[in-house]
Amino acid sequence: MPIPHPNRRQFCGALAAAVPGWARAAETLRVLAWPGYADADFVRSFEQKHGSRVEVTLIDSDLDLWTKITANSAQDFDVFAVNTAELQRYIRKGLVVGIAADSIPNLARQRPRFRDLAAIPGIVRNGTVYAIPYTYSEMGLIYDRQRMASAPDSIEALWDERYHGEVIAYNGGTHNFSLAALSLGLKSPFRLDDKDWPRAVDRLIALRRNVTGFYTRPDESVGLFKRRKAALMFANYGKQQLQMCKAAGLDVGYALPREGALAWLDCWVVTRGARNPKLAAAWINHLLEDAPSQALVTRQGLGSTTSAESAGEAGEKLRWLQPVESEEHRNQLWGRILSGDRASKVLAS
C-alpha cells in the first residue's frame, strides 16, 4: 500500500547498516515521488544493484511538488514524478533536463501507446525527450454501495443536495476548477475564459458547502470516508483510492461520469540539479522492470505503462490533463473558496 506519511524522508540504506563505511562512499539518489511510487522493497533492490543509497521524499499535491522543486532551483532532488500537464512549466523554467532514450532500455517493454514518446503531448520539445511515462489513472467517483442504490453516472452527484455533508473532495485548486468546468459544460476544463471564472467560483463554493471534508493524500481520503460515513468521493487518485477503500473494509463501487473523467499520466523526469543523471536514468529504468511495474497494478490499483490494458479502461471517457491557463490563479482562488469567502471576495483582485 502507499506509504501513509508524505513529506517524510526515507533512508532505505540497508547496505549502509551492514557494511561499515559504505554510507560515506555510496552516492545518494534523491527521489521526489507520490505515495506508492517508490516502495521500500524496490528501493532496496535498486540500492543493492547499483551500490547506491536512495533518499525518498513524498509529496501530496502538484503544488507541494512545485514548491519543493523550485525552492532551491531544482538542486535538492535528482529525479521526480510529474504528470504531463504540470511538466510543461518545469520545462519552461528550465528545471528539468533531457533524457537519452537509449539510457532507458526498458522503454522497449512499454505498450506501443507509451513507447512512442513523440506522440504523447508534452513529453518531447524541440526534439528533446524530457519525460518517461510511468503510470496513469482516471479520476472517478467512489460511492458507498449501501448508501447509493446505483452507481452515479454524472459528476453532478457531487453537488446533489441529497448527499449534503456526505461528500469527500480533493483539496486542490487546479483540478477542482477543471472539475467545475466539466460540470458546467464549458468548452475546455483546462482553459477558462474571463467570463467563465464567476460561474466556476460559484460552482466550487456550492461544492464546498456540500462537502464534509477535503483530502490531499490517498490514505487520508480513506480515513475521511470511513469516519464521516460518506456516501460519495471524488477520487483524485482514481483506482488507487478504490483499492485502499476496499482494503479498509468499505463496501464501495467506482464509476466514471458521463461528462468524462479527468485523467493523468505521470512520468519520471530528471532535474537540472541532478548530481548523477546516469544514476537517475537507472532509477527510471529500474521501475519499468516486471516487479515494480506489476506492483503499480496489484498494490496501488494504478495503470502500468508496461502491463496489458485492462478491459475496464474506457478511453473515450477520459479527459487527459492539459496545462491550465494559470495554476497560480486557480490555487489562489481555491484558497479563498476553502476559507469560506463569498464569491465577490474570492474574485476580488
N, C-alpha and C positions, 0 to 999 in steps of 0.2 A: 504494500500500500504506500501512498505518498508519505513522505516524511512530514509530520504534522507541524513543525515549528519553523516558519520561514525566518529569514534574516539571521540564521544561525550558521556559523562556520563549522564545517565538519572536517575533522582531521582524521582521515582514514589511513593513517600510515602504519599499517600492521607490521611492515618490514622494519620500520624505524624502531619499534619496540624490540624486535627480535635481533637486530644487528647493530651493536654499538657503533656510533659514529655515522651510520647510514643517513640519518635525517639531515646531518650537516652537509653531506656530499650530494644527495639527490636533488634534482631540480624539482621545483614545485609548480604544478599546473593549477592556475587559479580559474575555477569554473563558476559561472553565474547561471543558475538554472531554475526552472519551475519544479515544484514538488513532483517526484516520480521520474524525473529525467536523469538522475544520477544516483541510483540506488547503491547502497554500501557495497554489495557483493560485486557489482560491475566496476565500481571504483577500485576495489581491492585487486580484481583481476587485471585491470589496466596498470596499476602500480607494479604488480609483480612482473608483468610482461615488459614494461618499459623502464623499470628501475627508477621510478619517479614517485613523487608524492602528489596527491590531488587534494586541493582545498576547495570545498564546495560551499557556496553561499546561495541560499534560496531566496527567491523573490515571490511576491504575491499579486503583482499588478503590473501593467505596462508602465504606469507612472513610476512605480518603485524601480523597475528596470532602468528606465531613462535616467532617474535621479542617481542611481549607483554608477552607471557608466559615465555620465557627464560630470560627476563630482570631481574627478581628477583627470578629466580629458582622456578617459579610457585607459589610464595607466594602472588601474588596480586589478584588472582582470585580463585573462588571455583569450577566453572563449566564452560565448554565451548563446542562449537560445532566444529567438525572437520571431514573431510572425511576419509574414511577407509585407503586410501593410505598414507596420511600425518600422520595419527595416529601412524604409526609404529615407527617414530623417537621419538615421545613423550614417547612411551613405552620403547624404548631402553635407553633413557636418564633418565628414572625413574621419569618423570614429572607428570604422572597420576597414579591413584591407582585403584584397582579392585572394581567392583560394585556388590553387592549381588543381584542376580536376584530377590530374594523374597522381596527386598525393593522397587521393581517397579511392583506392582500388575497389572498395565495397560499393561504390556507385553502380557497379555492374550488377549488383544484387537487387537494386531497386526496381519497382514496377516501371514500365515504359513511360507512364504519365509523369513520373517524378524524375526519371533519368534524363529526360530531355530538358535540361536546365533552361535553355534559351526560350522554351515555350511556356515557362512559368513566369507570369508577370512579376517584375520587381526584383528578380534574382540576378539577372545579368544586366550590366550597364556599360555601354561603350566597349563591349567585348570582354569585360572583366566579370568573372563569377564571384559574387560576394557571399553566397549562402548555399548550404547543402540541406535539402529537405529532410525532415526527421519524423514528424508526427503531425496528426491533424484531427480535428473533430468539429462537428456542428454544435451549435448552442441550442439545445432543445428545451422542452418543458418536462419537468419531473412532477408527477402528481401522485397523491395518495389514493390508491385503488379502493380503499374503504370509504373515502370521503367523496370521491367523484365517480359516478356510475359509469361514465365513459371517458375515453381519452379526450383531452381538449384538442380541438382541431384548429384553433385560432390563437394568435398572440393576444387577442382581446381578453382572453381569460385572466390575464394578469391584472386587468382593470375591472374585472367583474365584481360588482358590489356584493354578490353572494359569498365571495371569499374575502371580504374585508377583514383585515387583521389575521389572515391565514396564508399570506403570500410571502415568499422569501425571494429577494432580488440581489443582484450583484452591485457592489459599490464601486462603480467606475463610470466616469463621465463619457469617455469615448464610445464605449459600446452601448451605454444607455441612450444616448442621443440617436444612435443608429436604430436601436430598438423602437424608440418613439417614432422615428421616421417611417419605419416599416408599418407600424400600427396606424399611422396617418395616411399611408398610401402615397408618400412623397416619391418624386421621380427617382431619387437616389438616397439611400440611407447614409451615404458617406460624404455627400456634398450638399449641405443645407444652404439655400439662398437666404438673403436678408429677410424676406417675407416669411420664411419657414420658422425662424427662431422663436417668435412668440407662441406659436402653436406647439412646437416641440417642448418648450419650457412648461406650458400649461399641462401638457400630457405627462411630463415627468413629475410635476407637483402632484397630479392626480395619482400617479403610481406610488409616490412616497406615502400618500395618505392611505393607500390600500395595503401597504406592506407592513409586516410585523417585524422584519429585521433584514439587514443588509450584511453581506459577507464579502471577503476578498479571497480567502483560501478555500479549497475544496473541502478539507476536513471541517472547517468552521461552518460551512453550509449544512453539512450533515447534522452537526450538533444543534444548529438553529432549527432545522426542520423537525428534529425529534423533540426538542424542548418546547418549542412553540406550538406543537401539534398542527403543523402547517398542512394545507391542502395542495399547494402548488408552489413550484420553484422554477425560476429562470435559471437554466444550467449553463453558466458561462464556460464551464469546463466539460460540458457535454456528458458523454457516457462514462467518463472517469467518475463523475459525481454519482451517476446511476449505480455504478458498481459499488461505490463506497456506501451508498444508502442501503443497498441490498445486504452488504456485509454487516451493516449495523442492525439488521433485522427488520428493516422497514419494508412494508408491502407497497412498493411503488411501481409505476409504469413510466414510459418515456414516449414522447410524441414530438413530431416536427410540425410546426404550424403551417397552414396552407399559404400564408403570406410569404413563406420562405424562412429558412433558418440561417442566421449569421454563421459563418464557418471560418476557421483559421487554419493556416498551415504554418507550423513552427519549424524554423531552420536553425542550424548551428552556424555561427559566424565567428571570425577571428578579429580581435581588436587591434587597433594600430599600436597599442601598448604591449602587445604580446611579447614576452621575453624569448619564447622559442616557438615560432609559428609551425615548425615541423612537428613538435610535440602536440600542439593544438590540433593539427590535422590528423595526427594519430588518434587523438581522443575521438574526433568525429568518426573516423573510420571504425574505431572500436565499437561505437554504439550502433553501427549498422550491421554488426555481426548477428548471428542467429539468436543467441540468448538475450541480449539487451532488446533487440527488436521484438521478439516474442513477448517479452515482459511488458512492453507497452500495451499489448493487447490483453494478456492474461491478468496482469496486476492492476493496470490502470484503466482498462476499458477504452483505450485510445486506438486510433488507426495508426498502423505502421507502414512506412513507405516501402518496406521490403516484403510485406505479407500480402497474401491474396486478398483482393477486395471482397468484403463481406456482402452477402445477398441483401442485407438490410440497408445498404448505403443508397440514398436517393439523391443522386447528383442534381436532378432537376430542381430540387427544393433548396439547394444550398446557395447562399449569397456570400461568396468568398470575400473576406475583408479586403478593403482597399484603403489607401491613405485618405484621411479625412481632411476637411478644409483647415482645421486648426485644433490639434489636441489640447493646446493650452486654453483656448477659449471654451471648449467643451468641459474641460475639467474645472475651470474657474466657475462656470455657471452651475455645474453639478454640485460643487461645494456649497454654493449659496442655496440651491434647492434642498440639499440634505440638511442644512442648518435650519430650515423652516421658513426661509424668506418668501414673501409674496412675489408674484410674477413681476410686478413693476420694479421691485428692488433687485430681483435676480438679473433683469435686463438692463439695469442702470449701469452706465459706463463708469 
